[in-house]
């Protein structure tokens, strides 16, 4: 343990976007004409994991490492938003096939507002004299159309085919769209080219595998607008097979890389990827219990960092203490007042002084440990919410130290580490002192004005951080309200996240590690091009409309451009699309291009081209619908309008209307009744939407508005995998021999002799039946297997989920039961239809099962469908 913080040396004393407008209450979904796309900007992520246990037998149950190595997650106008997802789970033991397949269903989009983007004009294909040019298509095999989306998981469409008739394809309840995650790193790696791409001089489209090539001259025809472009003789070939030697003509996904850095006044150093600094901002106003947990998490965090990672440490309360690493193993700090922004003189004293405020871990690990050990609990007898915290001033100081000397000051080029720098704030309460602060009491006579001022100041500070390639993550913990609406603009505008935790323990420590290593690039620009028949109507994700000077201009460029706040694996953009008129061609083309600066300071352009067939058959279209993707798209468009608890209630009504509208448009009427049978091709869609309307995103499971707000923003930016789990939980039952069987998420899975894992995205629950818990040895083994599975399922997820374990009948079991569909009141034939395992139970076992769980007033899935005058589809 290092000695307490010594008296500071000559302290440096300098001087001593609101949420979008609420939508109207929804009514049955009317058909809308295509509008310019709306870009929705999301809020931040939510709370994280802590494994707790309710009266488990204290046997030799193996417990997981508190901070197991966390795999890094490389991670407008109207109303847009973006996302963050995890990779598919890895099972240590084989999974048995689910008795009832567990998937999701199609979704329906809602119009997006991208205010500054004009309607996409149509371009006409050039007319060529007969026989003047003989183009050779690169892909004439029609079978590739249906597998085009499967070639890359960067882009996932709600359907693999599109209906030709505009009226059918634009049914609002079951719209068309895509989930785009271009920041992901996949294996095998895409084709890489160290040269500029060939682009259409008319619309800006990129040469791709679907282009028609004139073998003799090498000219290629753009699939987006039909214009013929030259290739400077590069594509000249004697046969079509030879054209496959060019990666862009053989693969739907290509990376173009230009090494080096084009940014003026900026020279990258050799270890730019590993030396990008991480600044920790630590709340000084914590009680002893919270401080002890935080210190443990911080010690484990610095021990887990790569040796070349540069770290800085700042603590804040009423003042800002900047810790100096030049004093050996002693915790030494320069102190600045926190009541106002630091002056230029004070910052110059820090930047040009002799102190070392950022240092590689290999040279400063003992000092970092001594600094963490020197923190002391808050001693003044004040409520947590009333303590002075100058978080805004601390962020300003950290940004100044990261930016370092300006080019004007040093009269030349500055050598600095490149890539995304990261500020991670460890907060235990609201910002109540200095710039960007609000009074601790809502009854303050000037609170509304001060809140408005604080919101604007925090957003401007976040934008300043974004301009300097710095991402601000805010990890909150404890029981004190942190005023989420005030802190969210700071994290969101910089491209970071806000996460709520129960305490500063395990889940907080895991997220601390994953936040520090998840960035994969900066200065990202996403371009979306569609053939003239399709228009992008809405964009949801972590970005904003790109400025005109940020993109190249072409004569007839109709692309939609998004300036990304950061480029990370865990992000996802949700696109809603519509057709402008009946489709006459057999294929539709979509091109997605992202240009960003990698962690190695290389300029990377990633281009993905997708071709989808257009069909006349409604059944063929419904068969091509991807249930999970459509579910996520519907959920994100719906949640975007649920800003308050009253909005959430309205959106539940919107889900009901959507399900009825899908059945009216695509289902079949029942003879001699007024009922409609939901289309069998979409059998899992209503079940997933039922989970969505009663779960934590729209339902009443989460009680505090701050928690709901954080959850909403995590979901709107989350990756497809995380988003799907947040909508429809995944239920896995432990079996003999350490295997797991996937089951529908119904309360019928709660059998007293079994252990069940329920993955709900931001939470993972482990439930032990009473009979199993009474068997000490078997319960310990089952619990260990379930915990291992839970860790594998969430190994790369960010934010890391909270993991709770409990027994049947305990008070915490309500967390688990409330997220399952209540089917115990359904008649036996309906229970067996969706849960075939019940057919093997005796009457006595059925009675015991029915009386073994808590009863809720919620309707079951079948009861809900009947209330909508619909007949549920048979399970797949």
KAKA-V40899 format. One record per residue. N is the residue number from 1. RES is the residue in one letter. PSI is psi in whole degrees, -180 to 180 (999 if undefined). OMEGA is omega in degrees with one decimal (999 if undefined). Layout:
N|RES|PSI|OMEGA  N|RES|PSI|OMEGA
This chain:
1|X|132|179.1  2|X|160|179.4  3|X|158|-179.3  4|X|164|-178.0  5|X|120|179.7  6|X|168|179.3  7|X|134|-178.7  8|X|148|178.0  9|X|-179|-175.7  10|X|97|-178.0  11|X|145|178.0  12|X|111|-179.9  13|X|100|-176.0  14|X|-62|179.0  15|X|88|-170.3  16|X|999|999  17|X|116|-173.8  18|X|153|-179.1  19|X|153|178.5  20|X|160|-179.2  21|X|146|-178.1  22|X|132|176.9  23|X|160|176.4  24|X|155|177.4  25|X|128|-173.5  26|X|149|172.1  27|X|176|-179.6  28|X|140|-166.4  29|X|115|179.5  30|X|159|177.5  31|X|136|-176.3  32|X|151|176.0  33|X|153|-179.1  34|X|133|176.0  35|X|165|173.7  36|X|144|-174.1  37|X|146|177.0  38|X|131|178.3  39|X|119|-178.6  40|X|132|-179.8  41|X|125|-172.6  42|X|171|176.1  43|X|-165|-169.6  44|X|174|-175.7  45|X|-180|-168.6  46|X|-156|-173.8  47|X|172|-169.2  48|X|-170|-164.3  49|X|150|167.8  50|X|128|-178.7  51|X|120|176.6  52|X|162|-175.2  53|X|139|-177.6  54|X|97|174.3  55|X|54|174.5  56|X|151|177.5  57|X|130|-176.8  58|X|58|176.7  59|X|-166|-178.0  60|X|53|178.5  61|X|119|179.9  62|X|131|178.6  63|X|145|-177.4  64|X|158|175.9  65|X|136|-176.8  66|X|-37|179.5  67|X|72|179.1  68|X|147|-175.2  69|X|124|-179.5  70|X|123|176.8  71|X|135|-179.1  72|X|138|175.4  73|X|105|-179.1  74|X|66|-178.7  75|X|999|999  76|X|-115|-173.1  77|X|-135|-174.4  78|X|-91|-174.2  79|X|85|-177.6  80|X|161|179.5  81|X|157|-176.7  82|X|179|-165.9  83|X|176|177.5  84|X|118|-174.3  85|X|162|175.8  86|X|167|179.2  87|X|165|179.8  88|X|144|-176.5  89|X|152|176.6  90|X|129|-177.4  91|X|133|176.7  92|X|-29|177.4  93|X|151|-174.7  94|X|145|176.6  95|X|135|173.7  96|X|150|176.9  97|X|140|-178.8  98|X|140|177.3  99|X|-38|173.7  100|X|118|-176.5  101|X|142|-177.6  102|X|105|179.1  103|X|-174|175.3  104|X|-180|-169.8  105|X|176|-173.1  106|X|159|-179.1  107|X|166|178.0  108|X|134|-176.1  109|X|166|174.7  110|X|153|-172.4  111|X|141|-178.4  112|X|150|180.0  113|X|113|175.7  114|X|88|-163.2  115|X|-44|-172.0  116|X|1|-177.0  117|X|122|-179.0  118|X|164|176.9  119|X|142|-177.4  120|X|120|179.4  121|X|159|177.4  122|X|146|177.7  123|X|143|-177.4  124|X|145|178.9  125|X|140|-179.7  126|X|150|176.2  127|X|133|-179.6  128|X|144|175.9  129|X|147|179.8  130|X|128|176.6  131|X|0|-177.9  132|X|-36|-178.6  133|X|138|177.8  134|X|102|-178.3  135|X|146|179.5  136|X|110|179.1  137|X|144|-178.5  138|X|-24|-177.9  139|X|102|178.9  140|X|-2|-178.3  141|X|113|-177.3  142|X|-17|-178.2  143|X|-19|-177.1  144|X|-23|-176.0  145|X|-46|-175.8  146|X|-19|-179.3  147|X|5|-176.3  148|X|-41|-178.4  149|X|-31|-176.6  150|X|-16|-178.2  151|X|-20|-178.9  152|X|136|177.1  153|X|10|174.1  154|X|-35|-177.0  155|X|127|179.8  156|X|118|-179.9  157|X|154|178.9  158|X|-23|177.2  159|X|148|179.8  160|X|-3|176.3  161|X|161|179.5  162|X|140|179.7  163|X|142|-177.2  164|X|-33|-178.1  165|X|125|-175.5  166|X|-42|-176.8  167|X|-37|179.7  168|X|-41|-175.9  169|X|-24|-177.7  170|X|21|174.8  171|X|117|-171.7  172|X|-34|-175.7  173|X|-29|178.0  174|X|77|-174.9  175|X|-167|-177.9  176|X|141|179.8  177|X|-169|-176.6  178|X|154|172.3  179|X|125|-173.4  180|X|122|178.6  181|X|78|-173.4  182|X|-7|179.7  183|X|3|-174.7  184|X|150|172.9  185|X|124|-175.7  186|X|160|175.1  187|X|132|1.4  188|X|158|-177.0  189|X|151|179.9  190|X|167|176.0  191|X|136|-176.1  192|X|130|179.5  193|X|134|177.7  194|X|64|177.5  195|X|171|178.7  196|X|148|179.0  197|X|159|170.3  198|X|129|-176.9  199|X|151|176.7  200|X|129|-177.9  201|X|-8|-179.6  202|X|-52|-175.7  203|X|-10|179.8  204|X|4|178.4  205|X|161|-176.6  206|X|146|173.7  207|X|140|-175.3  208|X|178|-173.8  209|X|-16|-178.1  210|X|-1|-178.4  211|X|148|170.9  212|X|132|-176.1  213|X|134|172.5  214|X|105|-169.5  215|X|-39|-174.0  216|X|-38|-176.4  217|X|-15|-177.0  218|X|4|177.8  219|X|148|-179.8  220|X|147|-178.2  221|X|124|-178.2  222|X|132|-179.9  223|X|-15|-177.0  224|X|-40|-176.3  225|X|-12|178.5  226|X|0|-178.4  227|X|146|178.0  228|X|131|-178.5  229|X|152|175.4  230|X|156|177.5  231|X|17|-176.3  232|X|34|177.4  233|X|2|-174.5  234|X|-33|-176.3  235|X|15|177.2  236|X|129|-178.6  237|X|159|179.5  238|X|-26|179.6  239|X|163|177.5  240|X|-33|-178.6  241|X|-35|-179.4  242|X|-29|-179.9  243|X|-23|180.0  244|X|-5|174.8  245|X|-18|175.6  246|X|119|-176.1  247|X|-40|-177.4  248|X|-17|178.3  249|X|1|-179.8  250|X|-14|-177.4  251|X|144|178.6  252|X|-9|-178.9  253|X|123|-177.5  254|X|141|172.6  255|X|129|172.1  256|X|126|-174.1  257|X|132|173.1  258|X|104|-177.4  259|X|159|176.1  260|X|-178|-176.1  261|X|127|-177.7  262|X|5|-175.0  263|X|128|-176.9  264|X|145|178.6  265|X|26|-173.7  266|X|122|-177.6  267|X|116|-176.0  268|X|142|175.8  269|X|166|-170.9  270|X|-34|-177.1  271|X|42|-173.9  272|X|-35|-175.8  273|X|-43|-172.7  274|X|-20|-174.8  275|X|0|176.3  276|X|126|-170.0  277|X|154|171.7  278|X|119|179.0  279|X|126|176.2  280|X|126|173.8  281|X|120|-169.4  282|X|128|179.5  283|X|125|179.5  284|X|-6|-169.9  285|X|42|-175.9  286|X|147|172.3  287|X|168|-171.2  288|X|-44|-177.1  289|X|-45|179.2  290|X|-40|-178.2  291|X|-41|179.6  292|X|-44|176.8  293|X|-43|-179.6  294|X|-43|179.4  295|X|-42|178.4  296|X|-43|179.6  297|X|-39|-179.7  298|X|-41|177.5  299|X|-46|179.7  300|X|-34|-179.1  301|X|-50|-178.0  302|X|-30|176.9  303|X|-25|-176.5  304|X|-11|-175.0  305|X|148|172.2  306|X|149|-172.7  307|X|-25|-177.6  308|X|-1|179.2  309|X|130|177.1  310|X|137|-175.0  311|X|145|172.0  312|X|151|-176.5  313|X|127|176.6  314|X|135|171.8  315|X|152|-176.3  316|X|144|173.8  317|X|-107|171.6  318|X|-21|176.2  319|X|172|177.2  320|X|121|179.9  321|X|118|179.9  322|X|116|-172.4  323|X|137|-175.9  324|X|127|-178.8  325|X|6|-175.7  326|X|1|-173.5  327|X|38|176.7  328|X|-130|-176.2  329|X|20|-178.1  330|X|139|176.7  331|X|110|-173.7  332|X|134|-174.2  333|X|144|167.0  334|X|136|-170.7  335|X|133|176.2  336|X|147|177.3  337|X|150|-175.7  338|X|4|-175.2  339|X|-12|179.6  340|X|166|179.4  341|X|144|-178.7  342|X|142|178.8  343|X|163|177.6  344|X|-35|179.1  345|X|-42|-179.7  346|X|-43|-179.9  347|X|-39|177.7  348|X|-37|179.2  349|X|-36|177.8  350|X|-48|-172.6  351|X|-40|-176.4  352|X|4|179.0  353|X|-170|-177.4  354|X|-5|-178.1  355|X|152|176.0  356|X|108|-174.0  357|X|-10|172.7  358|X|130|-174.6  359|X|145|176.3  360|X|145|-177.5  361|X|-39|-176.2  362|X|-22|-179.2  363|X|-12|-171.4  364|X|12|-176.6  365|X|-46|178.2  366|X|-38|179.4  367|X|-43|179.3  368|X|-45|178.8  369|X|-40|-179.6  370|X|-34|177.8  371|X|-47|-179.9  372|X|-39|-179.0  373|X|-21|-176.3  374|X|-12|-179.5  375|X|142|-179.5  376|X|150|-179.9  377|X|158|177.7  378|X|129|-171.7  379|X|-25|-176.0  380|X|140|-176.5  381|X|79|177.3  382|X|147|174.4  383|X|152|-177.2  384|X|-40|-174.9  385|X|-19|-176.0  386|X|-6|-175.8  387|X|145|-177.7  388|X|123|177.5  389|X|121|-178.1  390|X|62|-178.0  391|X|-39|-178.8  392|X|-45|178.7  393|X|-40|179.8  394|X|-40|178.1  395|X|-40|178.0  396|X|-43|179.8  397|X|-44|180.0  398|X|-42|179.0  399|X|-40|179.6  400|X|-40|179.8  401|X|-36|177.9  402|X|-42|-179.1  403|X|-37|177.6  404|X|-164|-179.0  405|X|142|177.6  406|X|162|-178.8  407|X|-34|-179.1  408|X|-39|-178.5  409|X|-39|-173.5  410|X|-2|177.4  411|X|39|179.0  412|X|-165|-178.9  413|X|136|-178.6  414|X|133|174.8  415|X|115|179.4  416|X|154|176.3  417|X|141|-178.2  418|X|-167|179.0  419|X|175|-179.8  420|X|124|167.8  421|X|158|-173.9  422|X|131|171.9  423|X|126|179.6  424|X|113|179.8  425|X|127|176.9  426|X|98|-169.7  427|X|139|176.9  428|X|4|-178.7  429|X|-180|-175.4  430|X|163|175.4  431|X|105|-171.7  432|X|9|-174.4  433|X|136|175.9  434|X|-165|-177.1  435|X|141|178.2  436|X|13|-175.8  437|X|164|174.5  438|X|155|177.0  439|X|151|-179.2  440|X|-18|-177.4  441|X|133|176.5  442|X|-18|-178.5  443|X|-1|178.0  444|X|132|-174.2  445|X|-26|-177.1  446|X|18|-172.5  447|X|-46|-178.0  448|X|-44|-179.8  449|X|-44|-178.7  450|X|-34|177.3  451|X|-44|178.8  452|X|-43|178.5  453|X|-42|-179.1  454|X|-40|179.1  455|X|-46|-178.8  456|X|-40|-178.9  457|X|-43|179.8  458|X|-41|178.8  459|X|-42|178.2  460|X|-38|177.5  461|X|-39|177.2  462|X|-39|178.2  463|X|-36|176.8  464|X|-41|177.6  465|X|-42|179.3  466|X|-40|179.1  467|X|-24|178.5  468|X|23|176.9  469|X|38|179.8  470|X|128|-179.7  471|X|135|-179.2  472|X|116|174.0  473|X|138|179.4  474|X|113|179.5  475|X|110|-177.5  476|X|148|179.1  477|X|164|178.2  478|X|-171|-175.3  479|X|-4|-177.6  480|X|132|176.8  481|X|134|-175.9  482|X|4|-177.5  483|X|66|-177.5  484|X|-43|-178.6  485|X|-27|179.9  486|X|-39|-175.3  487|X|-27|-176.0  488|X|-44|-179.9  489|X|-33|179.2  490|X|-48|-179.6  491|X|-44|-174.1  492|X|-45|-176.7  493|X|-23|179.5  494|X|-7|-176.5  495|X|12|-179.0  496|X|-166|-176.9  497|X|157|172.3  498|X|127|-176.5  499|X|136|176.4  500|X|138|178.0  501|X|157|175.5  502|X|-38|179.6  503|X|-174|-178.2  504|X|24|-175.4  505|X|-136|-169.2  506|X|-50|-177.8  507|X|-41|178.2  508|X|-44|-179.9  509|X|-40|178.7  510|X|-45|179.8  511|X|-31|175.5  512|X|-45|178.7  513|X|-48|-175.3  514|X|-32|178.4  515|X|-34|-174.4  516|X|-17|-173.7  517|X|12|-170.3  518|X|-13|-175.6  519|X|144|178.1  520|X|-6|179.9  521|X|175|-179.1  522|X|171|177.5  523|X|49|-177.2  524|X|141|175.1  525|X|120|-178.7  526|X|128|177.1  527|X|136|-179.3  528|X|124|178.1  529|X|137|177.3  530|X|156|172.7  531|X|162|-170.1  532|X|-21|-177.3  533|X|-17|-171.6  534|X|142|176.8  535|X|141|175.8  536|X|123|-175.9  537|X|-23|-178.1  538|X|143|177.8  539|X|129|178.4  540|X|126|179.2  541|X|179|-175.6  542|X|72|179.1  543|X|-177|178.7  544|X|164|-178.4  545|X|133|-178.3  546|X|144|175.8  547|X|154|-176.3  548|X|-34|-177.5  549|X|-3|-178.9  550|X|-4|-175.4  551|X|155|176.7  552|X|151|-178.9  553|X|135|175.8  554|X|160|-171.7  555|X|-48|-177.0  556|X|46|-178.0  557|X|117|179.4  558|X|19|-175.7  559|X|158|172.8  560|X|128|-175.7  561|X|136|-178.7  562|X|127|173.3  563|X|115|-177.3  564|X|139|-180.0  565|X|-28|172.9  566|X|165|-179.2  567|X|107|-175.1  568|X|156|-179.5  569|X|-30|-172.0  570|X|11|-179.5  571|X|158|176.6  572|X|136|174.7  573|X|134|-179.6  574|X|119|-176.9  575|X|131|171.4  576|X|137|-176.0  577|X|157|174.8  578|X|157|173.7  579|X|140|-175.9  580|X|-25|-179.2  581|X|175|177.6  582|X|139|-177.6  583|X|130|-179.9  584|X|-22|179.8  585|X|166|-178.8  586|X|-17|-176.5  587|X|150|173.5  588|X|143|-177.6  589|X|142|178.8  590|X|136|-179.8  591|X|129|-179.2  592|X|125|-178.7  593|X|132|176.6  594|X|130|176.0  595|X|127|-178.9  596|X|168|178.0  597|X|120|-175.5  598|X|173|178.6  599|X|-18|175.8  600|X|9|-179.7  601|X|25|173.8  602|X|143|178.2  603|X|115|-175.0  604|X|134|173.2  605|X|118|179.3  606|X|125|-176.8  607|X|129|177.4  608|X|129|178.9  609|X|131|-178.1  610|X|138|175.6  611|X|128|178.4  612|X|141|178.1  613|X|150|173.8  614|X|134|-173.6  615|X|161|176.1  616|X|-24|-174.0  617|X|125|177.9  618|X|-40|-179.3  619|X|-37|177.6  620|X|-38|177.3  621|X|-47|-178.8  622|X|-37|177.3  623|X|-26|-177.3  624|X|-8|-178.6  625|X|131|176.3  626|X|109|-169.8  627|X|-50|-175.0  628|X|-43|-178.3  629|X|-44|179.9  630|X|-38|177.9  631|X|-47|-178.1  632|X|-40|-178.8  633|X|-43|177.0  634|X|-44|-176.7  635|X|-41|-178.0  636|X|-41|178.9  637|X|-35|179.1  638|X|-47|-175.7  639|X|-25|179.1  640|X|-26|-179.1  641|X|-2|-176.5  642|X|75|-176.9  643|X|-23|-178.9  644|X|172|179.6  645|X|-35|177.8  646|X|-36|175.5  647|X|-39|-178.9  648|X|-40|178.0  649|X|-42|178.7  650|X|-38|-178.6  651|X|-27|174.3  652|X|-39|174.9  653|X|-35|177.6  654|X|-39|177.4  655|X|-43|178.1  656|X|-47|-179.4  657|X|-36|-179.6  658|X|-45|-179.8  659|X|-43|178.4  660|X|-39|-177.8  661|X|-38|177.3  662|X|-42|-179.3  663|X|-39|179.7  664|X|-34|-176.7  665|X|-33|-173.4  666|X|-10|-179.9  667|X|-171|-178.5  668|X|137|179.0  669|X|145|177.7  670|X|137|-177.2  671|X|136|174.6  672|X|21|176.3  673|X|170|175.1  674|X|11|-177.6  675|X|154|174.0  676|X|140|174.6  677|X|130|-180.0  678|X|141|-176.3  679|X|132|-175.7  680|X|-26|179.8  681|X|-21|-178.9  682|X|39|-169.8  683|X|-27|-176.6  684|X|-9|-178.8  685|X|-52|-178.3  686|X|-34|179.7  687|X|-42|178.4  688|X|-39|178.2  689|X|-30|174.5  690|X|-42|173.4  691|X|-43|-175.9  692|X|-45|-174.4  693|X|-22|-179.9  694|X|-3|-178.7  695|X|-169|-175.3  696|X|-20|-176.6  697|X|-40|179.2  698|X|-22|-175.7  699|X|-161|-175.1  700|X|17|-177.0  701|X|-41|178.3  702|X|128|-169.7  703|X|-36|-172.6  704|X|140|-176.2  705|X|-33|176.2  706|X|-43|179.3  707|X|-43|178.7  708|X|-41|-179.6  709|X|-45|-179.9  710|X|-42|177.9  711|X|-44|180.0  712|X|-45|-176.0  713|X|-34|174.0  714|X|-47|-175.8  715|X|-42|-176.2  716|X|-24|178.8  717|X|-8|-167.7  718|X|158|176.7  719|X|169|-178.8  720|X|-46|-175.6  721|X|-47|179.4  722|X|-41|179.9  723|X|-44|-179.3  724|X|-42|179.8  725|X|-32|177.8  726|X|-26|178.0  727|X|-55|-175.0  728|X|109|-177.6  729|X|156|178.9  730|X|128|-174.0  731|X|125|-178.0  732|X|124|-178.5  733|X|133|178.5  734|X|135|179.4  735|X|169|177.3  736|X|141|178.0  737|X|7|175.9  738|X|10|177.5  739|X|166|-179.8  740|X|142|176.9  741|X|131|179.8  742|X|130|-176.6  743|X|160|172.3  744|X|149|-177.0  745|X|65|176.9  746|X|154|178.5  747|X|-6|174.9  748|X|-14|177.5  749|X|-11|-176.6  750|X|76|178.6  751|X|134|-168.5  752|X|-18|-179.1  753|X|18|-174.8  754|X|161|171.0  755|X|138|-174.5  756|X|138|174.0  757|X|129|178.1  758|X|113|179.6  759|X|111|-179.5  760|X|36|173.7  761|X|-78|-179.0  762|X|-5|177.4  763|X|143|173.2  764|X|127|-176.5  765|X|139|175.2  766|X|120|-176.0  767|X|128|177.1  768|X|127|175.8  769|X|155|-175.1  770|X|-41|-179.7  771|X|-41|179.0  772|X|-41|-179.2  773|X|-28|179.9  774|X|-18|178.1  775|X|100|-168.3  776|X|-49|-176.8  777|X|-48|-177.9  778|X|-37|-179.5  779|X|-38|178.8  780|X|-43|179.5  781|X|-45|-180.0  782|X|-40|179.8  783|X|-42|178.9  784|X|-41|179.6  785|X|-41|180.0  786|X|-39|178.7  787|X|-40|177.5  788|X|-44|178.7  789|X|-43|-179.6  790|X|-40|179.1  791|X|-38|178.8  792|X|-39|178.9  793|X|-32|-173.6  794|X|21|-172.2  795|X|-37|-177.8  796|X|13|-174.7  797|X|137|173.7  798|X|128|-2.3  799|X|148|177.4  800|X|137|-175.0  801|X|161|170.8  802|X|135|179.6  803|X|119|-179.2  804|X|137|177.2  805|X|139|-178.0  806|X|167|-178.5  807|X|160|173.2  808|X|135|178.6  809|X|-9|179.2  810|X|165|-177.4  811|X|-34|-178.6  812|X|-13|-179.1  813|X|-18|179.5  814|X|-29|176.2  815|X|-40|-176.7  816|X|-50|-174.2  817|X|-37|-175.0  818|X|-16|-178.4  819|X|3|177.4  820|X|149|177.2  821|X|124|-179.0  822|X|103|-176.6  823|X|3|-175.0  824|X|-16|179.3  825|X|-8|178.8  826|X|153|175.9  827|X|156|-175.1  828|X|-38|-176.6  829|X|-32|177.5  830|X|-36|176.6  831|X|-45|-177.7  832|X|-30|179.9  833|X|-36|-177.7  834|X|-6|-179.7  835|X|75|-173.6  836|X|-21|-179.2  837|X|-22|-177.5  838|X|-18|-177.2  839|X|-23|-178.8  840|X|-3|-177.9  841|X|146|175.2  842|X|168|179.1  843|X|-38|179.9  844|X|-42|179.9  845|X|-36|178.3  846|X|-44|180.0  847|X|-42|-180.0  848|X|-41|179.5  849|X|-42|-177.0  850|X|-28|-177.5  851|X|6|-171.3  852|X|-3|-179.4  853|X|168|-179.2  854|X|140|-179.3  855|X|136|177.8  856|X|161|178.8  857|X|-6|-178.8  858|X|143|174.3  859|X|156|173.9  860|X|172|179.4  861|X|-45|-179.1  862|X|-39|177.3  863|X|-39|179.3  864|X|-44|179.9  865|X|-40|179.3  866|X|-34|178.5  867|X|-24|176.6  868|X|6|-177.7  869|X|41|178.2  870|X|152|174.7  871|X|121|-178.8  872|X|142|175.5  873|X|152|177.0  874|X|143|179.3  875|X|148|179.1  876|X|999|999
